[in-house]
Amino acid sequence: MSVAYAETKLAKYKKVIYFFIKKTLALSSSCRLINPGAELEIAKQEKFFFNIVTPVVREYSALTAAYKSIYKKLKNSLLLRHVKKLPFASQTKVRALRRYLLLQSKYFGRKNGRAKREKRLLRRQINPQSRFKSRRFSAKKKLVMLSPFVFTIDSSFTAQLLSDFLPELLLTAAILLNLTLLAIGLGEGRSKKELALESFSALLVALTFVAAIYVIQLFFGNVGSLGGGYASTSGYVVLLKLLTVVTGGFILAQSHNYLVNHPRHLLEYPIILTTAIFFMLLLVGSNHLVSAFLSLVGFSLNLYVLILFDAPSAIAREAGVKYFYLSTISSGLILYGIFLLFVILGTGNFYEMQQVLSSNTAFAETNSELLQLAIAFVLIGLFFKLSSFPGHL
C-alpha cells in the first residue's frame, strides 16, 4: 500500500507541475498575439514564474530519484528474502522479476514503448497464467453483465414458426444463399451470364420446394397467428400463397429465353423476381395494416427495378418513371388511410377491426364519414398501386 501510495503522489505531483507550466506558456503566447508590443513585460512575467517553478521541479526530481533507489533496494531485498515463497519459483522467474523491477524503477513516469513491451513480456514469464485468468474473468464478467438481456425462446413459438411459416423461411434462406454464391462466383471472375443462369435454376428449384410445402400445409395445416397478430395462416391463406408461388414460378420459368437471348447478363433478374414473390407471400399472410403496408412497399420496390431492367429502351424508362411517381402517391394515400383507421378504431389488426365494426354499430354510424374517407384513401392507393381501374391511367 505504501509503494502504491508513493507512486500515486509522485504522479499527481508531476501532473500539477506540468499543468501549470502548460497553462502559463499558453497564456503567454495568447498575450503575445493580442499585444505584440508588450514582449518585454511578458518575458519578465515568464521568468518570474519559472523562477518559482524551478525549485519545485528540482524537489520533484529529487523525490523521484530517492523513491527509485528505495524502491529498488526494497524490492530486491524482498525478492531475495522470499524467493522460496513465490509460486512455482525458479531461477528464470527470479531473473525476469529482477529485470522487471529494474525497468520499473528506471522508466517510472515515462512513456517508453520499448520498456513497456519488455515489461509485458517479463510479466508473462513471471506469471504465465495471469493473462488467461484475466481473459476468463473478463468473459465471465461480460456474461454476468449481459445476463439480464438474454431471452428464453418459447418452444411453442419456435414450433409454430417452423410449421406454419417454413416456406417463407426456406425462400429467405435460398435467396441469401444464392446471393452468397453469386458473390463468391464474381470474386472468382466467372461469367455473369453463366452465374445468372445458375441463379435462375437454383431459385426455380427453391420455388418448387416451397410450392410442395404449401401443398402439404394445405391438407395438414392449421389456423394460427404469429408475431402478436401481425401475420396469420389458414387454409384459405395457404391456397393463395400456393397460387402466388405457382404463378411466380411460371413467370420465372418463362423468363429462361429472355435471360439467354438478352444482350446484357441480367444477373439480378432472378433474385429480384424471387424477392418480389417473397414479399407477395408476406402480403397474403399479413393480418395487420402495418405488416400489409410494409409488404406492399417491399413488393413495389422490386417492381421498380423489374420495370426499368431494359433501361436503354424509351418505353421502359417511361413506364418506370410513371410507376415510380404513381406508386409514391399511392403509398402516401394508403398510409394516410391507415392512419385514419388507427385513429378511429384504435387497432390495425384485421380481426379486431371487424369485431369493433360489427359489435358497435352506433360507433360505426357516428364515425361513418371518417371511415368512408379512410377506406376511400386505402382503396384509391391500392388501385394506383396495382394499376387497376380507375388507377390504370
N, C-alpha and C positions, 0 to 999 in steps of 0.2 A: 504493500500500500504506500510506503514512504517513497519508493522509487517512482511509482506512477504519479504520486502527488508532485514530486520534484520535476518530473518531465512536463506535467501539465502547467505548472507555474512558470517554468522557463519558456514554454511555447507561448503562453499568454503574454509574458514579458516582451518577447520578441515581436509579437503581433502588434502590441501597443506602440512600441518604438517605431516600427515600420509604418504604422498608420499615421502617426504624427509627421514623420518625415515626408511621406507621400502627399498628405494634405497640404503641408507647408509649400512644397515645390509646386503643387497645382495652383495654390493661391498666389504665389509669387509670379508664375507665368501668366495668370489671368490679369494681375495688376500691370504687368509689362505690356499686355495687349491693350488694356484700357488707357493707360497713361505712360507712353514710352519715354516721356521726359523725366520721369521720376526714377530712373535707373539707379542712381546713387542711393536714394533712400531705401529702395527695395533691397539692394545688395547689402546695405547696412543691417536691415532687419533680418535678412537671411543669415548673416554672420553671427548676429546676436543669438538667433535661435540655435544654430549649430554649436555655438559655444556652450549652450545649456545642455544640448543633447549628447555631446561628445563624452562627458563623464558617465552618463547613463549607459551609453553603448559600451564603454570600457568595462563598467561594472558588470554588464550582461556577459561580455566575453570572458571576464574572469570567473564569473559564476559557472558558465558553461564548461570552461576548462577544468575547474575544480570538480564539477559534477562528473565529467567524463573520467577523470582519474579515480575518483572514489567509486564510481560505478564499475569500472574495470577491475579494481582491486577486490571489491566486494563480490562481484560475480565469479571471478577466478578463484577466490578463496572458498566460496560456497561450492563451486564446481568440484574443486579438488577434495573438499571435505565430504561431499555427498555423492561421489561417483557410484558407489555400490547401491545407493538407494534409487538411482534413476531406473525407469522401466526399460528392460532389455538393453542395459548399458553395455557398451563395447568401446574399443579404442577409436573406431571410426566415428562413432557418435560424439565422443568426447572432443575429438579434434574439430568436428563440424560445429559443435556448440561453442568452442573457444573462438573459432573463426567468426562465427555469427556475432558473439559478444564484442569482438574487436571491431567489426564493421558497424555495429550498433553505436559504439562509443565514438568511432571516428567520423561517421557521417550523420550524427544526430542533428536534426533540424535542417538538413539539406535535402534538396530534391535531386538525388543522384540515381539515375536509372540503372546503371551498372551495379551499384551496391544493392539496390532493391532486388534485382534479378538474382544476384548471388545469395542474398539473404533468404529469398524464397526457396532456392534450391537446397540451401543448408537446412532450412526448417523441415523440408521433406526428408532429408537424410536423418535428422534427429528424431522425428516422429512421423513415419510414413503413413500411419493410419489416420492422422488428424484430418487430412484432406477429404478422405472418403467418408469419415464420420460427419464432417460438416455438410457434405452433399446430402447424406441421408437425412440429417437433421433438417436441412432446408426443404427437402422434398416432403418430409413428414409435416413440417410447419405449413407448407403451401396446401397440403391435403386437408389439414385441420381448418385453415382459413377458408378453403373452398367448400367445406362440407355443408354449410347452410344452403348453398346454391345447387346441390346435387339433388335431382328429382328422381323419384322412383317411377318406373314405367309400368303402367297398368297392363296386365296380361290380357284382359278382355279387350282393351282398346287396340292392342297390337294384333290380336287375333282377328278382330273386326276389320282392321286396316288391311291385313293380308288377304282376307277372304273376299271382302266387298270391293276393295279398290286395288286389287292385284294387277289388273290390266293397265291402269294408269301408271302404277309404279314400274311395271315391266317396260312400258313405252318410254318412260323417262330414262330408265337405265339404258335402253337401246340407243336413245338419242345422245346421251352423254358418252357412252362407249364409242359410238360412231364418230363423234367429234374428236375424241382422244386418238382413235386410229387414223383419222384424217390428218391430225396434227403431226403424228409420227411419220406418216407417209410423205407429207410435204417436207418434213425435215430431212428425209432420206433422198429427196429430189425426184420422186416418182411423178408420172404424168398426171395432170389434173383431170383429164378426160377419163383415164383409167380409174382414178380414185372416185370420180363421180358415178361411174357405172357400178363399182363395188359398193358404194354407199347406197345406191338405188336398190341393189339386190338385197343387202342386209336389212334395210328398213322395210322392204316389201315382206321379207320373212318375219320380221318383228310384228308387222301389222297382221299377218296371218295367224301368228300365235295369239295375239290379243283378241282377234275375232273368235278363235277357238275357245278361249277362256270365257268370253261373253256368252257363247252358246251353252257352255256348261253352267254358267251362272243363271242363264235364262230358265233352266229346268230345276236347278238345285239352290238357287239364291234365295235370299230373304229380304224383307223390308227393314231398312235401318237408316241411321243418320250418323254423321261424323263431323268432328270439329265444332261442337256446340250448335249443330243445326245448319251450318253453312253448306253442307253437302248431304245428299241423300241417295239412296238406292232402292229400287223396287223392280218388279218385272217389267213395267212399262218403261222405266228409265233404262234398264239394261237392253231392251229391244231397240230403243232409239240410239243408244250407243253402238249397238251392233250394226245398225243401218249406217251410222256415221262412219264407222271403221271400214265397212264393206265399200261404201261409196268412195271414201278417200283412197282405199287400196286400189279400187278400179281406176281412179284418176291417175294414181301413181304408176300403175301398170301400163296404162295407155300412153304414158309420157316417155316410154323407152325409145321410140323412134325420134322423138323430139330431142332427147339427150344425145343420141348417137349422131344425128344429122345436123345438129346446130353448130354453127362456126365457132362459138365460144365453148368453154369447158363446162359451164353450168354446175360447178362443184357444190354450190349451196342450195340448189333447187330441191333435191330430195329431202334435205334436212328441214328447210323452211316449210315445205308442204306437210311433212310429218308433224312439225311443231304446230302448224295450223290445225291439224286433226286433233292433236292433244288438247289444245285449248277449246275446241268444239266439244270434246268429251267432258271437259270440266264444266262447260256451259250447260250441257244437257243434265249433268248431275248436280248442279248448284241448286240450293234451297234457300238462298238469301239474295237480297238485292245487291249487296256489295260483291259477293262472290260471282254473281251473274255479270255484273258490270265489268269487273276485272277480267273475267274470262273473255267477254266480248271485246274488250280493248286489246287483249293479247292476240286474239284471232285477227283483229283488224290490222295490227302491226305487221303480221306475216303477209296479209293480203297486199299491203302497200308494196312490199318487196316483190311479191309474185307478179303484180300488175306491171311493175317497172323493170322486169327482168330483161325485156327486149328494149332497153332504153334508147338504142340508136334509132328505133322506129318512132316516127312522129305520133302515130296513133297510140302507142304505149305511153309515151310521155304525156300526152293529153289526158288519157284515161287515168294515169297515176296522179296527176295534179288535181283533176276533178274529184277523184275519190278521196284524196287526202283532205281537201277542204270540206267536202260534204261530210266525211266521216268525223272530222273535228267538230263541225257544227252539231252533228247528231249526237256526239258524245257529250257535248255541253247540255243539249236538251234532255238527254236521258239522265244525266247527273242532277240536273235541276228538278226533274220529275221525281227521282229517288229521294232527294232532299225534302220535297213537299210531302211525300208519303211517310217519311220518317217523322216529320213534324206532326202530321195529322194522326197517324196510327200508333206512333211510339215504338214501332218494331219494323224490321226489314225481313223477318222470316216469313216465307210464303204461307205456311200453315197457320202461324199466329195472325197474320193479316186476314186470312179467310175467317178465322174464328172471331176476330173483332168485328168484321163487317157483317157476319151472319148473326151473331148473338146480340148486337146492339144496333138495331135498325134506326133508333132515334139519333144516335151519334152519327150514323151514315147520312141521314137526311139533313142534319144540321150542317155538316161539312161537305155536302154534296158538290157544291161549286168548286171547292178546292180539290176534292177528289177527282172530279172530272178534268180539271186543269192539269193535275199531276199525271193522270192516266193519258191525257192527250199529249203531254210533253214526251212521255216514255214511248208511246206508240209512234209519234212523228219521228222521233230519233231512231227507232228501230226500222221504220220504213226507209229512211235515208241510209241507215247503216247497211241494210240488206238490198238496197236499190230496188225495192218493190213499189208498186203503185200506192200513192202518188209521188213517192220519192225517187222514182226511177229516172227522172229528168236530171 
